[in-house]
Amino acid sequence: MGKIRVKLRKQKKTKPNIRLNLDLLTSDTELCQKYNLKVKNKFEAFEEIEEVEELWQQLKISITEAAEEEIPTKERKTKQKWMTEDILNLVDKRRKAKGEQEEYESIHREVRRKCQEAKEAWLNEKCREIDKFQRQAPNTMYRNVEELMGKKKASSAGCLKAKN
């Protein structure tokens, strides 16, 4: 008989990426100047470092810190149009409560209930818009119906051949 030692794999907890609104650097000159000044000030402190690797690490840290301090973050985009900021905050709260089963389940139930309510309200609003545009603007009505039903997929059945 042989002995087998088994180790469970450790789960890595990753923090969500903070998406910075880098487009503002090109459009907002005041923000760009503040950011450049902050990076320059942080980089001037590293002039006496002569090792390339250490200089690179310090440069990278100074750029990211200056960006996090000066550049605002992008707003979260949702895949579903009916998702609200309240639901997204609850989802974040649920993600943080993964270790505590009871709290996670209660938050999960609340998220599902709010999602159902928000989706129902969004669908009712879309249906009201479709009814409103039925006589006035048929093009807008059909656009709303397409948005509601989703894109149509072409059937991939191919051509049929007769046996005879």
LINDARA-V715942 format. One record per pair of residues at least 6 apart in sequence whose C-alpha atoms are under 6 Angstrom apart, sorted by the first residue. I is the first residue (numbers start at 0). J is the second residue. Records with the same first field share a line. If there is no record, write none. Layout:
I=J ; J
This chain:
18=72 ; 73
19=71 ; 72 ; 73
20=71 ; 72 ; 73
24=31
37=65
38=62 ; 65
41=61
81=117 ; 118 ; 121
93=103 ; 106
96=103
97=103
129=140
132=140
133=140
